[in-house]
Amino acid sequence: MEELWPYVVPFPIDVEARKAVWSILSSRVGTAILKALRLEDKNYQKDLLEALPFSNKSVIYYLKKMVSAGLLVEGEDRVRVRRGRVIRVKWYVPTEFGKWLALFLREPNQISRGEARLAVEKLLKSYVSRVYKASSRLGLDFPSLMASSCREAVEEILASSPRHEPEIVVFGCPALDIYGRSPGFPFEGECTLVEEIASFPGGMGLNVAVALARLGLKVAFVGAVGSDWASAMVLEALVKDGVDVSAVQVCDGPLLRTLIIFDEGGKRRLLALRLRDVALSPRTLSDRALELLRRARAIYLGEVFTELASRVAEEARRAGKLLLYRPGSPYARLGLGRLRKPLSLSDIFILNERSWKLLKENSPGLSELGQLLGLGYGPKNIILTLGRKGCLLLGKGLKELYEVPEALLRAFRTVDETGAGDAFSAGLLKALLEGRGLREAIRYGQVVAALACSKMGTYPCFPRSGEVEEALELLLDR
């Protein structure tokens, strides 16, 4: 059996009630009434009698039977008619059980999105509460049962993933970004209340994958997720954006959480919450990931374990792919010794000022960025991002500063800088794959970053290619 009807009906325990339900479902009159019911409004008896092609006696008989079987609740309205006369008008409202039976008898295209959401939500709550009661009675571990059901959802989302002939494969660590607001950052020994503003899918690599997809590229994402609800939420978002997640690996632990806290002045702090057994990175390059890598035109190599990064870089070089390496601050702390292999095989190495500071501190003898080009580490080009000041491009015999155009800053006021580097990297890659030169690609990346930072929240704010082209035209007009 490949597929089940999504509205699974929980039948009553009482034998007589079940017999009554079966007799209703076995009757043309009973099924016709269920199909005709409005699920969220009162169903007046007189309207049902007029609409159904059966005798009044038959319809009323089955309406009473449905009430006794727990499918309907009945009531009366007092209605004033001519000359002040008051009459009673009988109505029926389906119970949750009655709604599920009514949905069961309808075709999917006859069910509105709102009806479906309410039915599934209430059905899920019903089952969860009953599973808890059964677990408590039988001495079972309820949290582990819930975790296993989340893993099933994660696996199902992965199975439903679109499968691309990708233009680019992104390697990174997905996360759940939790935005919070605080009156100020706490001092030592102080407890500060953080108010949650919103939660979005996040993580540097995931952000880059989504940004690329919204810019019109066919993208595959490779990373590791957990077996919790946050993993399911993040994967579902990727699939909705058209990202191929068929090579994502599932771990037993939770998804990484990132806390992004703003104070009253708009300053922010980022905290990565490393829970026990958290999913951070695939440990090996799976067959599916390798297949995607070999088909793609370019590889974005982000925050994954250095052993995996080395293998990916080797495969990318062997297959002649454009490789952009951007490991982020956690891996910059490891120093050049750990990053040597992927760095030496990269076409473009991107880091921000914080990552550069950490890399210097943890790499004896490293003091100048240009040393990376001459110490045998071998990236063809290095881009140091400088926030609103732009970025510095270094290559062999090349050192150029690309400031963010003032017109761009004026047109798109910065609201939230979270994800600026992700948006820039996606725009850069998009432009390079379109055949633009590196300098023009940098400008394109800056426009994508400015658009993304002009709204609060990272994931929802990555622009479409049309928005970027309009912004570029705006700059040319000025």
C-alpha positions in Angstrom: 0.0 0.0 0.0 1.8 3.1 -1.2 -0.4 5.9 0.2 -3.0 6.3 2.9 -5.8 8.8 3.1 -4.3 11.7 5.2 -7.3 12.0 7.5 -7.1 8.8 9.5 -10.3 8.3 11.5 -10.1 7.3 15.2 -13.2 5.2 15.8 -15.0 5.0 19.1 -14.2 2.2 21.6 -17.9 1.6 22.4 -19.1 -1.4 20.2 -22.7 -0.1 19.8 -21.4 3.3 18.7 -19.2 1.6 16.1 -22.1 -0.4 14.8 -24.1 2.7 14.4 -21.3 4.4 12.5 -20.9 1.5 10.1 -24.7 1.5 9.5 -24.5 5.2 8.6 -21.6 4.7 6.3 -23.3 1.8 4.6 -26.4 3.9 3.8 -26.8 6.2 0.8 -28.7 8.7 3.0 -26.1 8.7 5.7 -23.1 9.2 3.4 -25.0 11.9 1.4 -25.6 13.8 4.7 -21.9 13.6 5.6 -20.9 14.8 2.2 -23.3 17.8 2.4 -22.3 19.0 5.8 -20.5 22.3 6.3 -17.7 21.5 8.7 -17.4 24.8 10.6 -20.9 26.3 10.5 -24.4 25.3 11.6 -26.2 23.0 9.3 -29.9 23.8 9.5 -32.3 20.8 9.2 -34.6 22.6 6.8 -31.6 23.3 4.4 -30.6 19.6 4.5 -34.1 18.5 3.8 -34.3 20.8 0.8 -30.9 19.9 -0.6 -30.9 16.1 -0.3 -32.9 13.8 -2.7 -34.4 11.6 0.0 -37.6 11.7 2.0 -37.8 14.0 5.0 -38.4 11.0 7.2 -35.2 9.2 6.0 -33.0 12.3 6.4 -34.4 13.1 9.9 -33.9 9.4 11.0 -30.2 9.4 10.0 -29.6 12.9 11.5 -30.9 11.5 14.9 -28.7 8.4 14.4 -25.7 10.6 13.8 -26.3 12.5 17.0 -26.6 9.3 19.0 -23.4 7.9 17.4 -21.4 11.1 18.3 -21.1 12.4 14.8 -23.3 15.5 15.2 -24.3 17.8 18.0 -27.8 19.3 17.7 -29.3 22.5 18.8 -32.0 25.0 18.2 -32.2 28.7 17.3 -35.3 30.8 18.1 -36.2 32.9 15.1 -38.7 35.7 15.0 -41.0 35.6 11.9 -44.0 37.6 10.8 -46.2 39.3 13.4 -43.7 38.7 16.1 -44.1 34.9 16.0 -41.1 32.9 17.3 -40.3 29.5 15.8 -37.6 27.0 16.6 -35.1 26.1 13.9 -33.1 22.9 14.4 -29.4 22.8 13.4 -26.5 20.3 13.6 -22.8 20.8 13.9 -20.3 18.0 13.2 -18.1 16.8 16.1 -14.4 16.2 15.5 -15.2 12.6 14.7 -18.0 13.7 12.4 -15.6 16.1 10.6 -13.1 13.4 10.0 -15.7 11.1 8.5 -17.0 13.9 6.3 -13.4 14.5 5.1 -13.0 10.8 4.5 -15.9 10.7 2.1 -14.7 13.7 0.0 -12.2 14.0 -2.8 -9.0 15.9 -2.0 -10.0 18.7 -4.4 -13.2 19.2 -2.4 -11.4 20.0 0.8 -10.3 23.6 1.4 -6.8 24.4 2.8 -8.4 25.8 6.0 -10.5 22.7 6.6 -7.5 20.4 6.0 -5.3 22.4 8.4 -7.9 22.3 11.2 -8.6 18.6 10.7 -5.0 17.5 10.6 -4.1 19.8 13.6 -6.9 18.5 15.7 -6.2 14.9 14.6 -2.5 15.2 15.6 -3.4 16.7 19.0 -5.9 13.9 19.6 -3.3 11.2 18.8 -0.5 12.8 20.8 -2.6 13.1 23.9 -3.7 9.5 23.5 -0.2 8.2 22.9 0.9 10.0 26.1 -1.9 8.4 28.1 -1.0 4.9 26.6 2.7 5.5 27.3 2.1 6.5 30.9 -0.2 3.5 31.5 2.3 1.0 29.9 5.4 2.6 31.4 6.9 3.6 28.0 9.2 6.5 27.3 7.0 9.2 25.8 9.8 11.6 24.7 11.6 8.9 22.8 8.4 7.8 21.1 7.8 11.5 20.0 11.4 11.7 18.8 11.0 8.6 16.6 7.9 10.1 15.0 9.9 13.3 14.2 12.5 11.2 12.6 9.9 9.5 10.4 8.8 13.0 9.3 12.4 14.0 8.5 12.9 10.9 6.4 9.6 11.5 4.6 10.6 15.0 3.7 14.0 13.8 2.4 12.2 11.2 0.3 10.0 13.9 -1.2 13.0 16.1 -2.2 13.2 17.4 -5.7 16.1 15.8 -7.6 18.1 18.2 -9.8 20.8 18.2 -12.3 22.4 20.9 -10.0 24.3 23.9 -11.2 25.8 24.2 -7.7 26.2 22.0 -4.6 26.3 23.7 -1.2 27.9 22.0 1.8 27.1 23.4 5.2 25.5 23.1 8.6 21.8 23.9 8.8 20.4 25.4 12.0 17.3 27.0 13.5 17.8 30.7 13.9 16.0 32.1 16.9 15.7 35.8 16.9 15.4 37.5 20.3 15.2 41.0 21.8 16.7 42.0 25.1 16.9 45.4 27.0 20.6 44.8 27.2 23.3 42.2 27.3 23.8 40.8 30.8 26.6 41.6 33.1 28.4 38.9 35.1 26.0 37.2 37.4 23.0 38.9 35.9 19.9 37.2 34.3 18.3 39.0 31.4 15.0 38.2 29.8 15.2 37.6 26.1 11.9 37.9 24.2 11.6 35.7 21.1 10.8 37.7 18.0 10.7 34.9 15.4 12.4 31.7 14.3 13.6 30.8 10.8 15.7 28.2 9.1 19.3 29.2 9.2 23.0 28.3 9.1 25.5 29.8 6.7 25.4 27.0 4.1 21.6 26.7 4.2 21.2 30.4 3.8 23.5 30.3 0.7 21.5 27.4 -0.8 18.2 29.2 -0.3 19.6 32.5 -1.7 21.0 30.8 -4.8 17.6 29.0 -5.4 15.8 32.3 -5.1 18.2 33.8 -7.6 17.1 31.1 -10.1 19.8 28.5 -9.9 19.3 24.7 -9.5 20.8 24.0 -6.1 21.5 20.8 -4.0 22.3 21.1 -0.3 24.5 18.6 1.6 24.6 18.7 5.4 23.4 16.9 8.5 20.1 17.3 10.3 18.8 15.8 13.5 15.7 13.8 14.1 13.7 16.6 15.9 10.9 18.9 14.8 13.3 21.7 14.0 15.1 19.5 11.5 11.7 18.7 9.9 10.8 22.4 9.8 14.2 23.4 8.2 14.1 20.6 5.6 10.5 21.4 4.6 11.5 25.0 4.0 14.4 24.0 1.8 12.1 21.7 -0.3 9.5 24.5 -0.7 12.3 26.7 -2.1 13.1 24.0 -4.6 16.4 22.9 -3.1 17.5 19.3 -3.6 18.1 17.8 -0.1 18.3 14.2 -1.2 22.0 14.0 0.0 21.3 15.4 3.5 22.2 12.9 6.3 20.1 12.3 9.4 21.6 12.0 12.8 19.9 10.9 16.1 20.4 14.2 17.9 18.8 17.6 17.6 19.4 20.4 15.0 21.8 23.2 15.9 20.2 26.3 17.3 21.5 29.8 16.8 20.4 32.6 19.1 20.5 36.0 17.5 19.9 38.6 20.2 19.3 42.3 19.6 19.6 44.9 22.3 17.6 48.2 22.4 20.2 50.0 20.3 20.1 47.4 17.5 23.4 45.7 18.4 23.4 42.0 18.1 25.1 38.9 19.5 25.1 35.4 18.0 25.3 32.3 20.1 25.4 28.8 18.7 23.7 26.4 21.1 25.5 23.1 20.9 23.1 20.6 22.4 24.1 17.1 23.3 24.6 14.9 20.2 23.7 17.9 17.9 23.9 17.4 14.2 26.8 19.5 12.8 28.2 17.9 9.7 28.2 14.7 7.6 31.2 12.7 8.5 31.6 11.2 5.1 30.9 12.0 1.5 27.9 9.8 0.6 27.4 8.3 -2.9 24.5 10.7 -3.6 26.6 13.7 -2.5 29.4 12.6 -4.7 27.1 12.1 -7.6 25.7 15.6 -7.2 29.2 17.1 -6.9 30.3 15.5 -10.2 27.2 16.9 -12.0 27.4 20.4 -10.7 29.3 23.4 -12.2 30.4 24.8 -8.9 30.8 23.9 -5.3 30.2 26.1 -2.2 32.1 24.6 0.7 31.0 25.9 4.0 31.0 25.0 7.7 31.6 21.2 7.6 34.2 19.0 9.3 37.6 19.6 7.9 38.1 16.0 7.0 35.0 16.2 4.8 36.0 19.6 3.5 39.3 18.1 2.4 37.6 15.2 0.6 35.1 17.6 -1.1 37.9 19.9 -2.2 39.9 17.0 -3.7 36.9 15.8 -5.6 36.1 19.3 -6.8 39.6 19.8 -8.1 39.7 16.4 -9.7 36.4 17.1 -11.5 37.4 20.7 -12.5 34.7 22.5 -10.6 34.8 26.1 -9.4 35.3 25.9 -5.6 34.4 28.6 -3.2 35.5 27.9 0.4 34.0 29.8 3.3 34.3 27.8 6.6 33.3 30.6 9.0 34.5 31.5 12.5 34.2 28.1 14.2 36.6 26.6 11.7 38.9 29.6 11.5 39.7 28.9 15.2 41.3 25.6 14.2 44.1 27.5 12.4 45.8 27.0 9.0 47.1 23.6 9.9 43.6 22.1 9.9 42.4 24.1 6.9 45.4 23.5 4.7 43.9 21.0 2.2 40.6 22.7 1.3 42.3 26.1 1.3 45.0 25.0 -1.1 42.5 23.6 -3.6 40.1 26.6 -3.5 39.5 29.0 -6.3 38.0 31.6 -3.9 38.5 31.8 -0.1 36.0 34.1 1.6 36.2 35.2 5.3 35.0 38.2 7.3 37.1 40.3 9.7 36.2 38.2 12.8 37.2 34.9 11.0 40.5 36.6 9.9 41.3 37.6 13.4 40.6 34.1 14.7 42.7 32.6 11.9 45.7 34.8 12.7 45.4 34.1 16.5 45.5 30.4 15.9 48.1 30.2 13.1 51.7 30.9 14.2 53.6 33.1 11.9 50.5 34.4 10.1 50.1 38.2 10.2 49.1 39.4 6.8 46.3 38.2 4.6 48.5 38.2 1.6 50.7 35.5 3.2 48.0 33.0 2.4 48.7 33.4 -1.3 52.5 32.8 -0.8 52.7 30.1 1.8 51.7 27.2 -0.4 48.1 27.3 0.8 47.1 28.2 -2.7 43.6 29.8 -3.0 43.6 31.7 -6.3 41.7 34.6 -4.8 40.8 35.8 -1.3 37.9 38.0 -0.4 37.8 39.6 3.0 34.3 41.0 3.7 34.2 44.3 5.6 30.5 44.8 6.3 29.2 48.2 5.2 32.7 49.2 4.1 32.7 46.6 1.3 35.3 43.9 0.7 39.0 43.5 -0.1 40.0 41.3 -3.0 43.4 39.7 -3.1 45.0 37.6 -5.8 48.5 37.1 -7.3 49.6 40.7 -8.0 46.1 42.0 -7.1 44.8 43.9 -4.2 41.6 46.0 -4.6 39.1 47.4 -2.2 35.4 47.3 -3.4 33.4 49.8 -1.3 29.6 49.4 -1.1 28.2 52.2 -3.3 26.6 55.0 -1.3 23.6 54.9 -3.6 23.0 51.3 -2.6 23.3 52.1 1.1 20.9 55.0 0.8 18.4 53.0 -1.2 18.4 50.0 1.1 18.8 50.9 4.7 20.4 48.1 6.8 18.0 46.6 9.3 19.6 43.2 10.1 23.1 42.3 9.0 22.7 38.6 9.9 23.3 36.6 6.7 25.0 39.4 4.8 28.0 37.2 4.0 25.7 34.4 2.9 23.8 36.7 0.5 27.0 38.2 -0.8 28.5 34.7 -1.4 25.3 33.5 -3.2 25.2 36.6 -5.4 28.9 36.3 -6.2 28.5 32.6 -7.3 25.4 33.4 -9.3 27.2 36.1 -11.3 30.3 33.9 -11.9 28.2 31.1 -13.2 26.5 33.5 -15.6 30.0 34.3 -17.0 30.5 37.7 -15.4 34.0 38.6 -14.3 35.1 38.6 -10.7 34.9 42.3 -10.2 31.3 42.5 -11.7 30.4 39.4 -9.6 31.5 41.2 -6.4 29.2 44.1 -7.2 26.3 41.8 -7.9 27.0 40.1 -4.5 27.0 43.4 -2.7 23.6 44.2 -4.2 22.1 40.9 -3.1 23.5 41.5 0.4 22.1 45.0 0.6 18.6 43.8 -0.3 18.8 40.9 2.2 19.9 43.2 5.0 17.2 45.7 4.4 14.6 43.6 6.3 14.5 41.8 9.6 15.3 38.1 9.5 17.7 36.3 7.3 15.8 33.4 5.6 12.7 35.3 4.5 14.6 38.2 3.1 16.8 36.7 0.4 15.8 38.5 -2.9 14.8 37.1 -6.3 16.9 37.7 -9.3 14.3 40.3 -10.6 14.7 42.4 -7.5 18.5 42.3 -7.9 18.3 43.4 -11.5 16.0 46.3 -10.6 18.5 47.4 -7.9 21.4 47.2 -10.3 19.4 49.4 -12.7 18.8 51.9 -9.9 22.5 52.1 -9.3 23.2 52.7 -13.0 20.5 55.5 -13.1 22.3 57.3 -10.3 
